[in-house]
Amino acid sequence: MGLLLGIDEAGKGPVIGPLIIAGVIISEENSRKLGELGVKDSKELSPKKRQELFSKIKELSEDFIILETSSKQLNEEMEMENLNTIEIKKMGEIIDSFEGKNPEVFIDAIEANTLKFKDKIISHLKNKKLKIVAENRADQTYPVVSAASILAKVTRDSKIKKLHDKYGFFGSGYPADGRTIKFLEELNEENYNEIVRLKWSTSKRILEKKKQKGLGEF
């Protein structure tokens, strides 16, 4: 019985909080059980259901890995590379971490050109002969990718709660969230590099407004 590896991320777009990428290895037999449990794209599940499935997925899996990249780390890494390149390299790290298991790999592609995306993934792998399926919205098609999306989403939600507890409530952390914008406008600039993604146009704009306001007070 072969092994399947699903990979997905949570938190690519927010201006606040970490990027989480999860990989889960599961046997073909147990992969069929995922559907019976109600595993599907994490965005289609309630927080309570995701939390329930989080433990069940880990029990069914042969192995899993969850990579966290904080906003501070992203700020440093994005001085040299764009976000897609960073994600692709980390996905490659996940695949390489299961070296020797030789799974069939399924990835929720983060670029529209899935063939080029797949080639980029392969370029970072030790074993370039692995079978890789990279598709947009793969989390809606392949249960093993849905499982990875749930691990990533539940982990990110937990990290966001801890940030709320430490820095105050900021909503979802997405630029379209008015609560997030209000928080950024009021946040002490000293804390920006800790939790805010400085390369985002939203944070750049708000920091510039803060700077102009500060100059106007002199």
N, C-alpha and C positions, 0 to 999 in steps of 0.2 A: 504494500500500500504506500503510495507516494505522499510527499509532504507539500503543503502549500504555504507560501509566505505572503501575507497581505501587509501593505504599507499605506498609511494615510497620515495626514497632519491636521492639527487644529491650531488656529491662531495666527494665520499668515497675514491677515489684513488689519488687525487692531493696531492702534497707536500706543496702547498700553499693554504690558504683560508679555509673558513668554510665548515662544513658538514651541509647540510640542509635536514630535513625530514619533509614531508608534509602529512597531512591526510585530506581527504575531504569526507563529508557525503552528500549523494544525494539520492533522492527518486528513486525507480525503474523506475517510469515514466520519470523523468528528465534524468536518466541514458541513456535512449534510445535516448534522444535529443543530448547527447554528440557526438554520431557517426555522426549525421546529421550536427553538427558544424565542423566536421573534426578533432575531438579530437583523437589523437593517441600518441604512444610513443614519448616523447619530442625530442628524438635524431633524429627522422625522420622529424621534423618540422624546418622551418627557424626561426631565432630569432624574426622576425617581426610577423610571424604567432603565435608563442608561446605567444608573448605579447598580441596579439589580443584575444587569447583564455583565457588568464589569467583572464581578467575581466569577460568574459562570464561564465567561470566556477564558479567563486565566486558568480555571480548572480543566477546561477542555483542551487547552493548548499544550503543545509539546514544549514550547518556550516562547518568550516574548521579550521585547526590549522597548523602553520608552525614553526617548532623548528629549531633554529640556534645554532650550537656549533662551536665556533671559534677555530682557531688553538691553541690559548693559552689555552682554556678550554680542548681541546683534549690532549694537552701536559700534563696537570695536571691529567686528568682522566686516561690516558694510563700509568701512573705510577702504577696503581692498576689493570686495566682491559684491555683486548685487544679490538680492534675496533669493532669487531662483537658483543661482549657482550654489549658494550656501545650503539651500534645501536639498539640492541634487547630491551634493557631497555627503550630507548627513544620511540621506537615503542609502547611498552607497555603503556608508559605514555600517548601517543596520544589516544590509545584505551580507557584507563581509563578516559580520560578527557570527553568522550562522554557517561559516565555512565548514565544509565537510558533510553538512546535512543535505546539500544539493536540492533545495526545494524548487518548485515552480513558483515564480515570483509574480505577484499581481500588485500593481501600483496605481493609485489615483493620480493621474498625470496632472502636473501643475502648469503645463504649457499647452496651448492649443494644438501645436504641431507635435502630435504624440510620437511620430517616428523619430524626429530629432531629439525629443525628450528621452526616448528610450536609448538612443545612441549615446547621449550625454551620461546617462546612468551607467551604461556598460563601460564607458571610458574610465570610470573610477573604480571598477571592480577588479578584484584579483582573479576571479574565475569568470572569464568573459563568455563562457559557453552556456551559462545558465539560461533556461527558458524564461523570458520576461514578457509579460503582458502589461502594457501601459496604456490606459484609456482615460479619457475625461469622464468624470462621474462614475468611476469604477466602484465607488462605495455604494452605488445603487444597483450594481450588476452582480458583483461577486461577494458572497457572504464573508469571506476571509478578509476582504478590504473593509467591509462594514464593521467587522470585529475590531480591526485596527483603528477605525475612526472613532469607535466608542471608547477604546482605551485612551486615545489621545484627547478626546473631548472631556471625559470625566477627570482626567489628570489636569487639564488646563483649568477647568472650573474650580478644582480644589486649590490650585495655585492662585487663581484670581481672588478667591475668598480670603486667602491669607494676606494678599496685598490690600484688600479692603480693610481687613482688621488692622493692618499696620499703618496705612496711609490715609484711610478714609474711603467712603463709598464713591466710586466713579462710574457706576453703571457697567456696561458691557466692555468698555475699552475701545469700541469702534468709533471712527471719526463721525459717523452719522448719528451717534447717540448724543443728544443734547446734554445729558448728565456728564458724559465724558468731557465734552468741550468746557463746561462750567468748571469741572475739577481741574483741568489743565490751566485754565485762566487764573485759578486761585492757588495752584500748587507752587510751593517755594522752588525757585529755580535750582537750588542745590540738590533737590531730589529728582530732577528731571532725568539725569543720566542713569539713575537706579532703576526706574520703572517705565520710562517713556522712550519710544523709538525716535531718535533725533533726526533720522533721515526722512521721516514722513513729512509731507507738505503741511499737514495739520499742525504738527508740533513746531515746525519752522515758522509758520505764520504767527502762531500764538507767542512764541519766544520773541519774534521781531516786534510784535505789538508791545510786549512787556518792556523791551529795550527802548522803544520810542517813548513809552509812557515814563520810563525812568529818566530819560533825557529831558523830557518836558518839565520834570519837577525841579530841575536845576535852574 
